[in-house]
Amino acid sequence: DLVSLTEPDGSQTVMTYDDNGRLLTRTYGGATLQFAYDTADRLITLTNENDAQMRFTYDVMDRLVEEVGFDGRVQRYRYNAVGELIESDDAGLITQWQHDI
């Protein structure tokens, strides 16, 4: 696993992982993001240096159905019967997708 990355300007990103190889923390410029996972290894929360959280919710088919941003804004996703994304709702702004058969 990649544990650090140094850019040409000298800035460095440092990552830590758990025993399953999942990213636990990423630190850049003194700011650390913490990653948390559910028992199905899906990302469920990101916590920033201010203890604000971004949360992710999934359906029984492991599809992302909701994101709650650091600012509390909610984005929801809908899928058709074959699992294709058909709609996102970003705080009331609806985007729809149509797929060829």
C-alpha positions as a printed NumPy array, in Angstrom:
array([[  0.   ,   0.   ,   0.   ],
       [  1.156,   3.525,  -0.76 ],
       [  2.008,   5.163,   2.588],
       [  3.344,   8.534,   1.472],
       [  3.561,  10.7  ,  -1.593],
       [  5.888,  13.679,  -1.935],
       [  5.102,  16.252,  -4.61 ],
       [  7.806,  18.178,  -6.518],
       [  7.063,  21.217,  -4.315],
       [  7.873,  19.148,  -1.212],
       [  4.301,  18.818,   0.035],
       [  3.573,  15.373,   1.394],
       [  0.499,  13.178,   1.71 ],
       [  0.659,  10.372,   4.285],
       [ -1.79 ,   7.454,   4.369],
       [ -2.467,   4.712,   6.933],
       [ -4.31 ,   1.436,   6.356],
       [ -5.962,  -1.26 ,   8.446],
       [ -5.068,  -4.968,   8.335],
       [ -7.497,  -5.452,   5.416],
       [ -5.751,  -2.815,   3.304],
       [ -8.52 ,  -0.25 ,   3.705],
       [ -7.488,   3.386,   3.858],
       [ -7.913,   4.683,   7.425],
       [ -6.35 ,   8.146,   7.298],
       [ -4.973,  10.551,   4.732],
       [ -3.052,  13.591,   5.926],
       [ -2.1  ,  16.497,   3.679],
       [ -1.017,  19.959,   4.738],
       [ -1.742,  19.197,   8.384],
       [ -5.353,  18.227,   7.661],
       [ -6.355,  14.612,   8.265],
       [ -9.308,  12.756,   6.769],
       [-10.423,   9.619,   8.643],
       [-12.2  ,   6.841,   6.738],
       [-14.671,   4.372,   8.344],
       [-16.232,   1.28 ,   6.78 ],
       [-19.146,  -1.032,   7.477],
       [-18.947,  -4.828,   7.748],
       [-19.38 ,  -5.087,   3.96 ],
       [-16.219,  -2.94 ,   3.469],
       [-18.229,   0.   ,   2.142],
       [-17.118,   3.515,   3.013],
       [-19.685,   4.907,   5.458],
       [-18.048,   8.032,   6.912],
       [-15.299,  10.501,   6.199],
       [-14.333,  12.685,   9.143],
       [-12.294,  15.822,   8.557],
       [ -9.925,  17.733,  10.828],
       [-12.864,  19.732,  12.248],
       [-14.728,  16.516,  13.179],
       [-17.322,  17.233,  10.482],
       [-18.546,  14.058,   8.82 ],
       [-19.557,  13.06 ,   5.333],
       [-21.839,   9.991,   5.446],
       [-22.672,   7.382,   2.821],
       [-25.681,   5.007,   2.771],
       [-26.139,   1.944,   0.547],
       [-29.056,  -0.267,  -0.43 ],
       [-29.182,  -4.078,  -0.216],
       [-27.613,  -4.253,  -3.693],
       [-24.534,  -2.307,  -2.431],
       [-25.479,   0.767,  -4.466],
       [-24.843,   4.218,  -3.06 ],
       [-28.269,   5.728,  -2.322],
       [-27.432,   8.742,  -0.17 ],
       [-24.53 ,  11.054,   0.626],
       [-24.626,  13.657,   3.348],
       [-21.852,  16.192,   2.816],
       [-19.643,  17.885,   5.384],
       [-22.017,  20.844,   5.111],
       [-25.105,  18.672,   5.733],
       [-26.342,  18.83 ,   2.147],
       [-28.02 ,  15.583,   1.079],
       [-27.649,  13.931,  -2.306],
       [-29.783,  10.876,  -3.132],
       [-29.495,   8.368,  -5.965],
       [-32.097,   6.109,  -7.638],
       [-31.485,   3.1  ,  -9.863],
       [-33.564,   1.098, -12.337],
       [-34.296,  -2.635, -12.066],
       [-30.984,  -3.571, -13.723],
       [-28.938,  -1.371, -11.394],
       [-28.28 ,   1.611, -13.648],
       [-28.287,   5.078, -12.123],
       [-31.414,   6.89 , -13.319],
       [-31.708,   9.887, -11.013],
       [-29.803,  11.988,  -8.54 ],
       [-31.37 ,  14.536,  -6.255],
       [-28.878,  17.11 ,  -5.009],
       [-30.788,  19.137,  -2.426],
       [-33.768,  19.406,  -4.783],
       [-31.816,  19.733,  -8.026],
       [-32.868,  16.628,  -9.993],
       [-30.686,  15.081, -12.691],
       [-32.04 ,  12.131, -14.684],
       [-30.198,   9.627, -16.86 ],
       [-31.604,   7.51 , -19.671],
       [-29.851,   4.368, -20.844],
       [-29.928,   2.641, -24.22 ],
       [-31.308,  -0.874, -24.224]])
